[in-house]
Amino acid sequence: MIQDKDFRQLAELSPFGTYMVTPDRTIVYWNRAAEQITGYRAEEMIGIRCPETKLDHMDENGRPLCRTYCPLLASMDQKKPLSKKLVFTHKDGTMRVIQAHFVPLTDGQGKILMVAEIFEEVSLLDRGTLIVQNLYSLAYHDALTGLPNRMFLDTLLKMRFSEYHRLHRLFAVLFADIDHFHDFNGKYGHPAGDRMLKAFAHAATHSIRSTDTLGRWGGEEFIGIYPIKNRSDIIPIANRFQKMVEQSFIHHEEHPLHITMSVGITAVQEGDTPESIIQRADDYMYEAKKKGRNTIVHDEVE
């Protein structure tokens, strides 16, 4: 918790919103101005990791910051203050624009202790007319399914590697491919195939945890990125994914049509790169197809 009483008193009297996070981005302080500007009380925010809040920080071009370029992390990495204009979601659902300043706090040896974000509101924009949302959707989401697209996944994966190298935060990558999808399209038509992709995306959106990300890699391929605590976590993650696939179906001529998927999943390893971890998950997925499809191949875990 905050130890500097002078700072606390100053922040409580300040008209600027102020909150502080630890190196893993857990919020440990939230002042009154932050409550007024965001609509969230301190007790709702303290103890939560910043990416897991509902603030949904974006830059002015609609790029999601919590999962791509995080100014808090950049300030930590560069060990210097940064300033940036941001868009966030107020508790009432409206989008607000703020000018934010990120200030790293270090000990005498230069070790990062916390980062403070000090911000003020610039303008209030209506959610329904905010152009930045459209830009964000076009740039980072798949047009058919609405899931995050390859560009988003690439950017998120780089961020996960940054957290892995700095904080030793483990994560897993899942690679899934719909079985016999070419035959499905040939038998039922491409419109039915598109509806099936949408049905799967709908099931995925309502089934995954807020900390997980599942996106469309291309065609009938999907990639999931999951923070984990132990390497053995990949097994229940893959099992939950398969159950989600089983719940995906469409009606065609009054009959339900289901799909299956071949799945590969792997946890990050020392020496990995974004390319190598995706390739390993992809190799596992093809191994699952060789085993007869509709199955999972994963790392060996204890």
C-alpha positions as protocol buffer text, in pm:
chain_id: "A"
residue {
  index: 1
  type: MET
  ca { x: 0 y: 0 z: 0 }
}
residue {
  index: 2
  type: ILE
  ca { x: 98 y: 366 z: -31 }
}
residue {
  index: 3
  type: GLN
  ca { x: 338 y: 466 z: 246 }
}
residue {
  index: 4
  type: ASP
  ca { x: 396 y: 830 z: 159 }
}
residue {
  index: 5
  type: LYS
  ca { x: 134 y: 1019 z: 361 }
}
residue {
  index: 6
  type: ASP
  ca { x: 226 y: 1349 z: 198 }
}
residue {
  index: 7
  type: PHE
  ca { x: 161 y: 1203 z: -146 }
}
residue {
  index: 8
  type: ARG
  ca { x: -171 y: 1055 z: -34 }
}
residue {
  index: 9
  type: GLN
  ca { x: -288 y: 1386 z: 112 }
}
residue {
  index: 10
  type: LEU
  ca { x: -181 y: 1576 z: -199 }
}
residue {
  index: 11
  type: ALA
  ca { x: -349 y: 1327 z: -430 }
}
residue {
  index: 12
  type: GLU
  ca { x: -673 y: 1334 z: -233 }
}
residue {
  index: 13
  type: LEU
  ca { x: -689 y: 1713 z: -265 }
}
residue {
  index: 14
  type: SER
  ca { x: -591 y: 1716 z: -631 }
}
residue {
  index: 15
  type: PRO
  ca { x: -850 y: 1769 z: -909 }
}
residue {
  index: 16
  type: PHE
  ca { x: -654 y: 1522 z: -1121 }
}
residue {
  index: 17
  type: GLY
  ca { x: -742 y: 1154 z: -1120 }
}
residue {
  index: 18
  type: THR
  ca { x: -457 y: 950 z: -977 }
}
residue {
  index: 19
  type: TYR
  ca { x: -405 y: 581 z: -940 }
}
residue {
  index: 20
  type: MET
  ca { x: -100 y: 367 z: -881 }
}
residue {
  index: 21
  type: VAL
  ca { x: -9 y: 15 z: -991 }
}
residue {
  index: 22
  type: THR
  ca { x: 258 y: -237 z: -897 }
}
residue {
  index: 23
  type: PRO
  ca { x: 489 y: -383 z: -1167 }
}
residue {
  index: 24
  type: ASP
  ca { x: 229 y: -650 z: -1248 }
}
residue {
  index: 25
  type: ARG
  ca { x: -27 y: -366 z: -1295 }
}
residue {
  index: 26
  type: THR
  ca { x: -229 y: -439 z: -980 }
}
residue {
  index: 27
  type: ILE
  ca { x: -405 y: -122 z: -868 }
}
residue {
  index: 28
  type: VAL
  ca { x: -306 y: -26 z: -511 }
}
residue {
  index: 29
  type: TYR
  ca { x: -431 y: 333 z: -493 }
}
residue {
  index: 30
  type: TRP
  ca { x: -728 y: 520 z: -644 }
}
residue {
  index: 31
  type: ASN
  ca { x: -804 y: 879 z: -540 }
}
residue {
  index: 32
  type: ARG
  ca { x: -1132 y: 1069 z: -515 }
}
residue {
  index: 33
  type: ALA
  ca { x: -1082 y: 1251 z: -845 }
}
residue {
  index: 34
  type: ALA
  ca { x: -1032 y: 915 z: -1017 }
}
residue {
  index: 35
  type: GLU
  ca { x: -1365 y: 806 z: -867 }
}
residue {
  index: 36
  type: GLN
  ca { x: -1538 y: 1118 z: -1002 }
}
residue {
  index: 37
  type: ILE
  ca { x: -1383 y: 1098 z: -1349 }
}
residue {
  index: 38
  type: THR
  ca { x: -1436 y: 723 z: -1405 }
}
residue {
  index: 39
  type: GLY
  ca { x: -1744 y: 653 z: -1194 }
}
residue {
  index: 40
  type: TYR
  ca { x: -1566 y: 366 z: -1015 }
}
residue {
  index: 41
  type: ARG
  ca { x: -1509 y: 379 z: -639 }
}
residue {
  index: 42
  type: ALA
  ca { x: -1173 y: 294 z: -489 }
}
residue {
  index: 43
  type: GLU
  ca { x: -1304 y: -27 z: -333 }
}
residue {
  index: 44
  type: GLU
  ca { x: -1413 y: -143 z: -680 }
}
residue {
  index: 45
  type: MET
  ca { x: -1066 y: -93 z: -827 }
}
residue {
  index: 46
  type: ILE
  ca { x: -801 y: -158 z: -562 }
}
residue {
  index: 47
  type: GLY
  ca { x: -663 y: -510 z: -584 }
}
residue {
  index: 48
  type: ILE
  ca { x: -761 y: -558 z: -949 }
}
residue {
  index: 49
  type: ARG
  ca { x: -507 y: -575 z: -1231 }
}
residue {
  index: 50
  type: CYS
  ca { x: -551 y: -283 z: -1467 }
}
residue {
  index: 51
  type: PRO
  ca { x: -614 y: -500 z: -1780 }
}
residue {
  index: 52
  type: GLU
  ca { x: -897 y: -675 z: -1596 }
}
residue {
  index: 53
  type: THR
  ca { x: -1095 y: -358 z: -1524 }
}
residue {
  index: 54
  type: LYS
  ca { x: -1379 y: -241 z: -1746 }
}
residue {
  index: 55
  type: LEU
  ca { x: -1206 y: 86 z: -1837 }
}
residue {
  index: 56
  type: ASP
  ca { x: -1100 y: -59 z: -2175 }
}
residue {
  index: 57
  type: HIS
  ca { x: -829 y: 197 z: -2246 }
}
residue {
  index: 58
  type: MET
  ca { x: -779 y: 281 z: -2614 }
}
residue {
  index: 59
  type: ASP
  ca { x: -565 y: 534 z: -2795 }
}
residue {
  index: 60
  type: GLU
  ca { x: -718 y: 798 z: -3023 }
}
residue {
  index: 61
  type: ASN
  ca { x: -698 y: 560 z: -3320 }
}
residue {
  index: 62
  type: GLY
  ca { x: -899 y: 295 z: -3140 }
}
residue {
  index: 63
  type: ARG
  ca { x: -607 y: 64 z: -3060 }
}
residue {
  index: 64
  type: PRO
  ca { x: -671 y: -135 z: -2740 }
}
residue {
  index: 65
  type: LEU
  ca { x: -393 y: -44 z: -2502 }
}
residue {
  index: 66
  type: CYS
  ca { x: -433 y: -292 z: -2218 }
}
residue {
  index: 67
  type: ARG
  ca { x: -359 y: -586 z: -2447 }
}
residue {
  index: 68
  type: THR
  ca { x: -132 y: -421 z: -2703 }
}
residue {
  index: 69
  type: TYR
  ca { x: 73 y: -109 z: -2630 }
}
residue {
  index: 70
  type: CYS
  ca { x: 31 y: -31 z: -2259 }
}
residue {
  index: 71
  type: PRO
  ca { x: 171 y: 311 z: -2158 }
}
residue {
  index: 72
  type: LEU
  ca { x: 210 y: 188 z: -1800 }
}
residue {
  index: 73
  type: LEU
  ca { x: 438 y: -91 z: -1919 }
}
residue {
  index: 74
  type: ALA
  ca { x: 622 y: 143 z: -2155 }
}
residue {
  index: 75
  type: SER
  ca { x: 686 y: 383 z: -1868 }
}
residue {
  index: 76
  type: MET
  ca { x: 822 y: 94 z: -1660 }
}
residue {
  index: 77
  type: ASP
  ca { x: 1042 y: -37 z: -1942 }
}
residue {
  index: 78
  type: GLN
  ca { x: 1183 y: 305 z: -2028 }
}
residue {
  index: 79
  type: LYS
  ca { x: 1198 y: 419 z: -1664 }
}
residue {
  index: 80
  type: LYS
  ca { x: 1078 y: 766 z: -1757 }
}
residue {
  index: 81
  type: PRO
  ca { x: 750 y: 963 z: -1754 }
}
residue {
  index: 82
  type: LEU
  ca { x: 523 y: 940 z: -2056 }
}
residue {
  index: 83
  type: SER
  ca { x: 214 y: 1136 z: -2163 }
}
residue {
  index: 84
  type: LYS
  ca { x: -67 y: 1017 z: -2385 }
}
residue {
  index: 85
  type: LYS
  ca { x: -424 y: 1106 z: -2476 }
}
residue {
  index: 86
  type: LEU
  ca { x: -651 y: 808 z: -2410 }
}
residue {
  index: 87
  type: VAL
  ca { x: -1011 y: 697 z: -2446 }
}
residue {
  index: 88
  type: PHE
  ca { x: -1174 y: 491 z: -2170 }
}
residue {
  index: 89
  type: THR
  ca { x: -1518 y: 359 z: -2086 }
}
residue {
  index: 90
  type: HIS
  ca { x: -1690 y: 534 z: -1794 }
}
residue {
  index: 91
  type: LYS
  ca { x: -1899 y: 324 z: -1557 }
}
residue {
  index: 92
  type: ASP
  ca { x: -2214 y: 476 z: -1714 }
}
residue {
  index: 93
  type: GLY
  ca { x: -2114 y: 335 z: -2054 }
}
residue {
  index: 94
  type: THR
  ca { x: -2005 y: 658 z: -2220 }
}
residue {
  index: 95
  type: MET
  ca { x: -1662 y: 701 z: -2373 }
}
residue {
  index: 96
  type: ARG
  ca { x: -1439 y: 966 z: -2219 }
}
residue {
  index: 97
  type: VAL
  ca { x: -1118 y: 1123 z: -2345 }
}
residue {
  index: 98
  type: ILE
  ca { x: -841 y: 1194 z: -2095 }
}
residue {
  index: 99
  type: GLN
  ca { x: -491 y: 1334 z: -2100 }
}
residue {
  index: 100
  type: ALA
  ca { x: -283 y: 1091 z: -1897 }
}
residue {
  index: 101
  type: HIS
  ca { x: 67 y: 1113 z: -1755 }
}
residue {
  index: 102
  type: PHE
  ca { x: 253 y: 799 z: -1647 }
}
residue {
  index: 103
  type: VAL
  ca { x: 524 y: 837 z: -1385 }
}
residue {
  index: 104
  type: PRO
  ca { x: 744 y: 546 z: -1273 }
}
residue {
  index: 105
  type: LEU
  ca { x: 852 y: 545 z: -909 }
}
residue {
  index: 106
  type: THR
  ca { x: 1182 y: 373 z: -832 }
}
residue {
  index: 107
  type: ASP
  ca { x: 1393 y: 292 z: -530 }
}
residue {
  index: 108
  type: GLY
  ca { x: 1749 y: 412 z: -482 }
}
residue {
  index: 109
  type: GLN
  ca { x: 1884 y: 138 z: -711 }
}
residue {
  index: 110
  type: GLY
  ca { x: 1650 y: 219 z: -999 }
}
residue {
  index: 111
  type: LYS
  ca { x: 1413 y: -72 z: -938 }
}
residue {
  index: 112
  type: ILE
  ca { x: 1054 y: 4 z: -1035 }
}
residue {
  index: 113
  type: LEU
  ca { x: 828 y: 5 z: -729 }
}
residue {
  index: 114
  type: MET
  ca { x: 508 y: 147 z: -879 }
}
residue {
  index: 115
  type: VAL
  ca { x: 379 y: 356 z: -1166 }
}
residue {
  index: 116
  type: ALA
  ca { x: 137 y: 642 z: -1113 }
}
residue {
  index: 117
  type: GLU
  ca { x: -114 y: 750 z: -1375 }
}
residue {
  index: 118
  type: ILE
  ca { x: -231 y: 1107 z: -1332 }
}
residue {
  index: 119
  type: PHE
  ca { x: -512 y: 1210 z: -1563 }
}
residue {
  index: 120
  type: GLU
  ca { x: -772 y: 1475 z: -1641 }
}
residue {
  index: 121
  type: GLU
  ca { x: -1079 y: 1460 z: -1860 }
}
residue {
  index: 122
  type: VAL
  ca { x: -1058 y: 1633 z: -2195 }
}
residue {
  index: 123
  type: SER
  ca { x: -1403 y: 1572 z: -2341 }
}
residue {
  index: 124
  type: LEU
  ca { x: -1712 y: 1353 z: -2320 }
}
residue {
  index: 125
  type: LEU
  ca { x: -1813 y: 1156 z: -2629 }
}
residue {
  index: 126
  type: ASP
  ca { x: -2128 y: 957 z: -2689 }
}
residue {
  index: 127
  type: ARG
  ca { x: -2064 y: 584 z: -2722 }
}
residue {
  index: 128
  type: GLY
  ca { x: -2292 y: 549 z: -3024 }
}
residue {
  index: 129
  type: THR
  ca { x: -2112 y: 815 z: -3229 }
}
residue {
  index: 130
  type: LEU
  ca { x: -1753 y: 764 z: -3125 }
}
residue {
  index: 131
  type: ILE
  ca { x: -1561 y: 716 z: -3448 }
}
residue {
  index: 132
  type: VAL
  ca { x: -1272 y: 556 z: -3268 }
}
residue {
  index: 133
  type: GLN
  ca { x: -1482 y: 248 z: -3196 }
}
residue {
  index: 134
  type: ASN
  ca { x: -1534 y: 192 z: -3566 }
}
residue {
  index: 135
  type: LEU
  ca { x: -1165 y: 233 z: -3635 }
}
residue {
  index: 136
  type: TYR
  ca { x: -1083 y: -13 z: -3359 }
}
residue {
  index: 137
  type: SER
  ca { x: -1333 y: -267 z: -3489 }
}
residue {
  index: 138
  type: LEU
  ca { x: -1209 y: -248 z: -3846 }
}
residue {
  index: 139
  type: ALA
  ca { x: -842 y: -268 z: -3757 }
}
residue {
  index: 140
  type: TYR
  ca { x: -845 y: -535 z: -3490 }
}
residue {
  index: 141
  type: HIS
  ca { x: -1154 y: -752 z: -3543 }
}
residue {
  index: 142
  type: ASP
  ca { x: -1251 y: -1009 z: -3800 }
}
residue {
  index: 143
  type: ALA
  ca { x: -1533 y: -877 z: -4019 }
}
residue {
  index: 144
  type: LEU
  ca { x: -1728 y: -1205 z: -4031 }
}
residue {
  index: 145
  type: THR
  ca { x: -1707 y: -1336 z: -3675 }
}
residue {
  index: 146
  type: GLY
  ca { x: -1636 y: -1019 z: -3477 }
}
residue {
  index: 147
  type: LEU
  ca { x: -1351 y: -1200 z: -3300 }
}
residue {
  index: 148
  type: PRO
  ca { x: -1005 y: -1043 z: -3264 }
}
residue {
  index: 149
  type: ASN
  ca { x: -814 y: -1083 z: -3588 }
}
residue {
  index: 150
  type: ARG
  ca { x: -458 y: -1185 z: -3672 }
}
residue {
  index: 151
  type: MET
  ca { x: -323 y: -831 z: -3629 }
}
residue {
  index: 152
  type: PHE
  ca { x: -468 y: -813 z: -3278 }
}
residue {
  index: 153
  type: LEU
  ca { x: -337 y: -1159 z: -3188 }
}
residue {
  index: 154
  type: ASP
  ca { x: 11 y: -1076 z: -3316 }
}
residue {
  index: 155
  type: THR
  ca { x: 21 y: -761 z: -3105 }
}
residue {
  index: 156
  type: LEU
  ca { x: -117 y: -932 z: -2794 }
}
residue {
  index: 157
  type: LEU
  ca { x: 134 y: -1214 z: -2825 }
}
residue {
  index: 158
  type: LYS
  ca { x: 422 y: -966 z: -2826 }
}
residue {
  index: 159
  type: MET
  ca { x: 283 y: -812 z: -2510 }
}
residue {
  index: 160
  type: ARG
  ca { x: 252 y: -1153 z: -2342 }
}
residue {
  index: 161
  type: PHE
  ca { x: 619 y: -1217 z: -2422 }
}
residue {
  index: 162
  type: SER
  ca { x: 713 y: -882 z: -2271 }
}
residue {
  index: 163
  type: GLU
  ca { x: 531 y: -976 z: -1949 }
}
residue {
  index: 164
  type: TYR
  ca { x: 690 y: -1323 z: -1954 }
}
residue {
  index: 165
  type: HIS
  ca { x: 1041 y: -1182 z: -1982 }
}
residue {
  index: 166
  type: ARG
  ca { x: 990 y: -904 z: -1724 }
}
residue {
  index: 167
  type: LEU
  ca { x: 759 y: -1070 z: -1473 }
}
residue {
  index: 168
  type: HIS
  ca { x: 791 y: -1443 z: -1556 }
}
residue {
  index: 169
  type: ARG
  ca { x: 418 y: -1447 z: -1624 }
}
residue {
  index: 170
  type: LEU
  ca { x: 330 y: -1778 z: -1792 }
}
residue {
  index: 171
  type: PHE
  ca { x: 84 y: -1805 z: -2079 }
}
residue {
  index: 172
  type: ALA
  ca { x: -35 y: -2066 z: -2326 }
}
residue {
  index: 173
  type: VAL
  ca { x: -122 y: -2060 z: -2695 }
}
residue {
  index: 174
  type: LEU
  ca { x: -397 y: -2280 z: -2840 }
}
residue {
  index: 175
  type: PHE
  ca { x: -422 y: -2349 z: -3214 }
}
residue {
  index: 176
  type: ALA
  ca { x: -748 y: -2496 z: -3344 }
}
residue {
  index: 177
  type: ASP
  ca { x: -866 y: -2592 z: -3690 }
}
residue {
  index: 178
  type: ILE
  ca { x: -1219 y: -2697 z: -3787 }
}
residue {
  index: 179
  type: ASP
  ca { x: -1220 y: -3057 z: -3910 }
}
residue {
  index: 180
  type: HIS
  ca { x: -1330 y: -3121 z: -4271 }
}
residue {
  index: 181
  type: PHE
  ca { x: -1450 y: -2762 z: -4311 }
}
residue {
  index: 182
  type: HIS
  ca { x: -1385 y: -2769 z: -4686 }
}
residue {
  index: 183
  type: ASP
  ca { x: -1620 y: -3068 z: -4712 }
}
residue {
  index: 184
  type: PHE
  ca { x: -1873 y: -2890 z: -4489 }
}
residue {
  index: 185
  type: ASN
  ca { x: -1879 y: -2592 z: -4725 }
}
residue {
  index: 186
  type: GLY
  ca { x: -1901 y: -2820 z: -5025 }
}
residue {
  index: 187
  type: LYS
  ca { x: -2197 y: -3011 z: -4884 }
}
residue {
  index: 188
  type: TYR
  ca { x: -2398 y: -2732 z: -4723 }
}
residue {
  index: 189
  type: GLY
  ca { x: -2270 y: -2423 z: -4904 }
}
residue {
  index: 190
  type: HIS
  ca { x: -2048 y: -2132 z: -4802 }
}
residue {
  index: 191
  type: PRO
  ca { x: -2335 y: -1935 z: -4642 }
}
residue {
  index: 192
  type: ALA
  ca { x: -2386 y: -2225 z: -4402 }
}
residue {
  index: 193
  type: GLY
  ca { x: -2012 y: -2232 z: -4338 }
}
residue {
  index: 194
  type: ASP
  ca { x: -2017 y: -1861 z: -4256 }
}
residue {
  index: 195
  type: ARG
  ca { x: -2309 y: -1913 z: -4019 }
}
residue {
  index: 196
  type: MET
  ca { x: -2118 y: -2192 z: -3846 }
}
residue {
  index: 197
  type: LEU
  ca { x: -1815 y: -1967 z: -3798 }
}
residue {
  index: 198
  type: LYS
  ca { x: -2042 y: -1703 z: -3648 }
}
residue {
  index: 199
  type: ALA
  ca { x: -2208 y: -1959 z: -3420 }
}
residue {
  index: 200
  type: PHE
  ca { x: -1870 y: -2073 z: -3292 }
}
residue {
  index: 201
  type: ALA
  ca { x: -1763 y: -1711 z: -3238 }
}
residue {
  index: 202
  type: HIS
  ca { x: -2083 y: -1646 z: -3043 }
}
residue {
  index: 203
  type: ALA
  ca { x: -2020 y: -1947 z: -2819 }
}
residue {
  index: 204
  type: ALA
  ca { x: -1658 y: -1841 z: -2769 }
}
residue {
  index: 205
  type: THR
  ca { x: -1749 y: -1484 z: -2677 }
}
residue {
  index: 206
  type: HIS
  ca { x: -1986 y: -1603 z: -2405 }
}
residue {
  index: 207
  type: SER
  ca { x: -1765 y: -1880 z: -2269 }
}
residue {
  index: 208
  type: ILE
  ca { x: -1409 y: -1754 z: -2225 }
}
residue {
  index: 209
  type: ARG
  ca { x: -1276 y: -1574 z: -1921 }
}
residue {
  index: 210
  type: SER
  ca { x: -1216 y: -1198 z: -1934 }
}
residue {
  index: 211
  type: THR
  ca { x: -842 y: -1261 z: -1911 }
}
residue {
  index: 212
  type: ASP
  ca { x: -840 y: -1497 z: -2212 }
}
residue {
  index: 213
  type: THR
  ca { x: -841 y: -1406 z: -2580 }
}
residue {
  index: 214
  type: LEU
  ca { x: -964 y: -1616 z: -2870 }
}
residue {
  index: 215
  type: GLY
  ca { x: -935 y: -1485 z: -3223 }
}
residue {
  index: 216
  type: ARG
  ca { x: -961 y: -1591 z: -3585 }
}
residue {
  index: 217
  type: TRP
  ca { x: -618 y: -1657 z: -3731 }
}
residue {
  index: 218
  type: GLY
  ca { x: -755 y: -1705 z: -4082 }
}
residue {
  index: 219
  type: GLY
  ca { x: -1000 y: -1928 z: -4269 }
}
residue {
  index: 220
  type: GLU
  ca { x: -1111 y: -2202 z: -4029 }
}
residue {
  index: 221
  type: GLU
  ca { x: -813 y: -2155 z: -3795 }
}
residue {
  index: 222
  type: PHE
  ca { x: -839 y: -1999 z: -3450 }
}
residue {
  index: 223
  type: ILE
  ca { x: -582 y: -1905 z: -3188 }
}
residue {
  index: 224
  type: GLY
  ca { x: -635 y: -1864 z: -2815 }
}
residue {
  index: 225
  type: ILE
  ca { x: -395 y: -1687 z: -2578 }
}
residue {
  index: 226
  type: TYR
  ca { x: -440 y: -1772 z: -2210 }
}
residue {
  index: 227
  type: PRO
  ca { x: -255 y: -1650 z: -1899 }
}
residue {
  index: 228
  type: ILE
  ca { x: -174 y: -1950 z: -1677 }
}
residue {
  index: 229
  type: LYS
  ca { x: -27 y: -2008 z: -1332 }
}
residue {
  index: 230
  type: ASN
  ca { x: 101 y: -2361 z: -1390 }
}
residue {
  index: 231
  type: ARG
  ca { x: 196 y: -2546 z: -1707 }
}
residue {
  index: 232
  type: SER
  ca { x: -59 y: -2814 z: -1625 }
}
residue {
  index: 233
  type: ASP
  ca { x: -334 y: -2551 z: -1669 }
}
residue {
  index: 234
  type: ILE
  ca { x: -323 y: -2613 z: -2044 }
}
residue {
  index: 235
  type: ILE
  ca { x: -517 y: -2937 z: -2007 }
}
residue {
  index: 236
  type: PRO
  ca { x: -837 y: -2794 z: -1849 }
}
residue {
  index: 237
  type: ILE
  ca { x: -814 y: -2498 z: -2088 }
}
residue {
  index: 238
  type: ALA
  ca { x: -814 y: -2731 z: -2388 }
}
residue {
  index: 239
  type: ASN
  ca { x: -1095 y: -2941 z: -2241 }
}
residue {
  index: 240
  type: ARG
  ca { x: -1309 y: -2629 z: -2185 }
}
residue {
  index: 241
  type: PHE
  ca { x: -1239 y: -2527 z: -2543 }
}
residue {
  index: 242
  type: GLN
  ca { x: -1358 y: -2862 z: -2678 }
}
residue {
  index: 243
  type: LYS
  ca { x: -1678 y: -2836 z: -2475 }
}
residue {
  index: 244
  type: MET
  ca { x: -1733 y: -2491 z: -2622 }
}
residue {
  index: 245
  type: VAL
  ca { x: -1693 y: -2636 z: -2973 }
}
residue {
  index: 246
  type: GLU
  ca { x: -1950 y: -2904 z: -2892 }
}
residue {
  index: 247
  type: GLN
  ca { x: -2200 y: -2629 z: -2804 }
}
residue {
  index: 248
  type: SER
  ca { x: -2158 y: -2464 z: -3146 }
}
residue {
  index: 249
  type: PHE
  ca { x: -2418 y: -2557 z: -3404 }
}
residue {
  index: 250
  type: ILE
  ca { x: -2651 y: -2417 z: -3667 }
}
residue {
  index: 251
  type: HIS
  ca { x: -2983 y: -2532 z: -3805 }
}
residue {
  index: 252
  type: HIS
  ca { x: -2983 y: -2630 z: -4171 }
}
residue {
  index: 253
  type: GLU
  ca { x: -3312 y: -2741 z: -4324 }
}
residue {
  index: 254
  type: GLU
  ca { x: -3445 y: -2793 z: -3971 }
}
residue {
  index: 255
  type: HIS
  ca { x: -3153 y: -3019 z: -3872 }
}
residue {
  index: 256
  type: PRO
  ca { x: -2873 y: -2919 z: -3634 }
}
residue {
  index: 257
  type: LEU
  ca { x: -2523 y: -2922 z: -3782 }
}
residue {
  index: 258
  type: HIS
  ca { x: -2223 y: -2954 z: -3555 }
}
residue {
  index: 259
  type: ILE
  ca { x: -1850 y: -2923 z: -3607 }
}
residue {
  index: 260
  type: THR
  ca { x: -1540 y: -3071 z: -3444 }
}
residue {
  index: 261
  type: MET
  ca { x: -1194 y: -2922 z: -3412 }
}
residue {
  index: 262
  type: SER
  ca { x: -841 y: -3052 z: -3387 }
}
residue {
  index: 263
  type: VAL
  ca { x: -655 y: -2866 z: -3114 }
}
residue {
  index: 264
  type: GLY
  ca { x: -293 y: -2809 z: -3020 }
}
residue {
  index: 265
  type: ILE
  ca { x: -197 y: -2621 z: -2705 }
}
residue {
  index: 266
  type: THR
  ca { x: 141 y: -2534 z: -2556 }
}
residue {
  index: 267
  type: ALA
  ca { x: 281 y: -2325 z: -2272 }
}
residue {
  index: 268
  type: VAL
  ca { x: 556 y: -2069 z: -2327 }
}
residue {
  index: 269
  type: GLN
  ca { x: 907 y: -2207 z: -2288 }
}
residue {
  index: 270
  type: GLU
  ca { x: 1245 y: -2047 z: -2228 }
}
residue {
  index: 271
  type: GLY
  ca { x: 1385 y: -1927 z: -2559 }
}
residue {
  index: 272
  type: ASP
  ca { x: 1047 y: -1909 z: -2730 }
}
residue {
  index: 273
  type: THR
  ca { x: 951 y: -1636 z: -2977 }
}
residue {
  index: 274
  type: PRO
  ca { x: 604 y: -1545 z: -3102 }
}
residue {
  index: 275
  type: GLU
  ca { x: 680 y: -1745 z: -3415 }
}
residue {
  index: 276
  type: SER
  ca { x: 809 y: -2054 z: -3235 }
}
residue {
  index: 277
  type: ILE
  ca { x: 522 y: -2088 z: -2990 }
}
residue {
  index: 278
  type: ILE
  ca { x: 263 y: -2055 z: -3267 }
}
residue {
  index: 279
  type: GLN
  ca { x: 453 y: -2307 z: -3479 }
}
residue {
  index: 280
  type: ARG
  ca { x: 463 y: -2556 z: -3191 }
}
residue {
  index: 281
  type: ALA
  ca { x: 89 y: -2518 z: -3127 }
}
residue {
  index: 282
  type: ASP
  ca { x: 29 y: -2553 z: -3503 }
}
residue {
  index: 283
  type: ASP
  ca { x: 242 y: -2870 z: -3514 }
}
residue {
  index: 284
  type: TYR
  ca { x: 40 y: -3014 z: -3224 }
}
residue {
  index: 285
  type: MET
  ca { x: -280 y: -2934 z: -3409 }
}
residue {
  index: 286
  type: TYR
  ca { x: -165 y: -3126 z: -3718 }
}
residue {
  index: 287
  type: GLU
  ca { x: -63 y: -3413 z: -3494 }
}
residue {
  index: 288
  type: ALA
  ca { x: -418 y: -3413 z: -3356 }
}
residue {
  index: 289
  type: LYS
  ca { x: -551 y: -3440 z: -3713 }
}
residue {
  index: 290
  type: LYS
  ca { x: -322 y: -3736 z: -3780 }
}
residue {
  index: 291
  type: LYS
  ca { x: -465 y: -3905 z: -3470 }
}
residue {
  index: 292
  type: GLY
  ca { x: -813 y: -3894 z: -3620 }
}
residue {
  index: 293
  type: ARG
  ca { x: -924 y: -3535 z: -3560 }
}
residue {
  index: 294
  type: ASN
  ca { x: -1159 y: -3405 z: -3289 }
}
residue {
  index: 295
  type: THR
  ca { x: -883 y: -3445 z: -3032 }
}
residue {
  index: 296
  type: ILE
  ca { x: -622 y: -3248 z: -2837 }
}
residue {
  index: 297
  type: VAL
  ca { x: -243 y: -3267 z: -2842 }
}
residue {
  index: 298
  type: HIS
  ca { x: -51 y: -3074 z: -2577 }
}
residue {
  index: 299
  type: ASP
  ca { x: 285 y: -3044 z: -2402 }
}
residue {
  index: 300
  type: GLU
  ca { x: 385 y: -3323 z: -2170 }
}
residue {
  index: 301
  type: VAL
  ca { x: 304 y: -3201 z: -1819 }
}
residue {
  index: 302
  type: GLU
  ca { x: 373 y: -3347 z: -1479 }
}
